[in-house]
Amino acid sequence: MQFATRTIHLAQPSEPQTGALVAPIFQTSTFEQELPGQHRGFDYSRTNNPTRQRLEAVLAALEGVEHAALFASGLAAEHAVLQGLTSPGDEVVIPPDVYGGTHRLLHQVFARQGVTTTVVDYAQPGALERALSPRTRLVWVESPTNPRLMIYDIAAICRAAHAAGALVVVDNTFATPVFQQPFSLGADLVVHSVTKYLAGHSDVIQGAVLAREAERFAPVKFLQNACGGVPSPFDCWLTLRGLKTLELRVRRHAENAAALARAAAGHARVARVYYPGLREHAGHEIAARQMTGFGGMLSIELDAPLDDVRRFVTQRRYFALGESLGGVKSLICQPAAMTHASIPAETRARLGLSDSLVRLSPGIEAAEDLVEDVLEGLDALGGARIAPRYGRGVAPLGAAAV
Ligand SMILES: Cc1ncc(COP(=O)(O)O)c(C=O)c1O
């Protein structure tokens, strides 16, 4: 069954009692029991809820595993993984430009619990192997990363981590299961900010943990109920609705991102474009191998002073200035002052997260309108368009280079 068919048919039978094509929202906190402790699989909605259970089944099917647990946010999902699978004295390895909230969770919450974090550039040959030690419990992977769209070789990371006895967690938020299947590359757990492409309409905050093995999943599932960071049935229903168009949406997001990358790369006021679909992107070859599309996100480094950067991000016609990404309506942000502001300035500087880096999350509007809007903004900064510096353009996956 192809992915687009799976999003609509897998784990989504019509409602058995009435035949309703779309499952109802079980908006209830509790369930009537037949005898004390005797019920039909549901006693209290923090523990389990039919709408949430249905969404968990769909997400598990889309990532190709059996185990999924939903949380009230992506960070709550990450927290459950870290709480459930690490102990004081353990080490977690992360890549340099991991999502700011993940960075904060590790450095400001888990550090206090005696879990240390080591930053390793997985793109440097041998760097991960040298960093791994018997204390390393988790190797955390984002690919593409937020916000510089770095690409890491997930299969190679899994081989190195497993050889050292560590588990691999992949944050698959940016790629989505449409473009990347981390379990098939060897991952042990996958986390999602469901808030983004999976829900897809900028109206839900939600997170998910998926696991290949029951043993790894059990502590996460326990914490879902024990700590209680669960999403509402209504939010689960919204995500179920959003998922039905996931494949269509992310393909359009990716087409728009590719068009913008191509257009921005030819502008004098753009110092650099970060998009894995560009052949000049350092991770292009790996992306072409491990993904089936290059994703819907891109970042551009403006060659402009801060005032101009601010003008650029606030004066777009179709890109709302805001955190988050992956919704049908385009968003723009300045990571250093927004999504990644929680990372100390010196660390940001070291990681290349400069004040002139702008992240774009193109929606599903027409590419022409988005490109025109961005080029207008760049032109307003002054400086003529030049021959594309990344002139060989975006390579469509599975097709010859352009
Ligand atoms: C890659 C990535 N992972 C995790 C998160 C956290 O998810 P949430 O905002 O749903 O808590 C985000 C949020 O921006 C993200 O971009």
The ligand as an SDF file (V2000), in Angstrom:
LIG
                    3D

 16 16  0  0  0  0  0  0  0  0999 V2000
   12.5710   19.8210   15.3160 C   0  0  0  0  0  0  0  0  0  0  0  0
   11.6790   20.1100   16.4860 C   0  0  0  0  0  0  0  0  0  0  0  0
   11.5610   19.2040   17.4570 N   0  0  0  0  0  0  0  0  0  0  0  0
   10.7720   19.4180   18.5310 C   0  0  0  0  0  0  0  0  0  0  0  0
   10.0600   20.5860   18.6750 C   0  0  0  0  0  0  0  0  0  0  0  0
    9.2110   20.7900   19.8990 C   0  0  0  0  0  0  0  0  0  0  0  0
    7.8560   20.5990   19.5950 O   0  0  0  0  0  0  0  0  0  0  0  0
    6.6510   21.3690   20.2920 P   0  0  0  0  0  0  0  0  0  0  0  0
    6.7700   22.8160   19.9610 O   0  0  0  0  0  0  0  0  0  0  0  0
    5.4260   20.7120   19.7270 O   0  0  0  0  0  0  0  0  0  0  0  0
    6.7920   21.1450   21.7760 O   0  0  0  0  0  0  0  0  0  0  0  0
   10.1370   21.5610   17.6790 C   0  0  0  0  0  0  0  0  0  0  0  0
    9.4000   22.8220   17.8120 C   0  0  0  0  0  0  0  0  0  0  0  0
    9.6180   23.7670   17.0830 O   0  0  0  0  0  0  0  0  0  0  0  0
   10.9700   21.3160   16.5530 C   0  0  0  0  0  0  0  0  0  0  0  0
   11.1100   22.2170   15.5700 O   0  0  0  0  0  0  0  0  0  0  0  0
  1  2  1  0
  2  3  1  0
  2 15  2  0
  3  4  2  0
  4  5  1  0
  5  6  1  0
  5 12  2  0
  6  7  1  0
  7  8  1  0
  8  9  2  0
  8 10  1  0
  8 11  1  0
 12 13  1  0
 12 15  1  0
 13 14  2  0
 15 16  1  0
M  END
$$$$
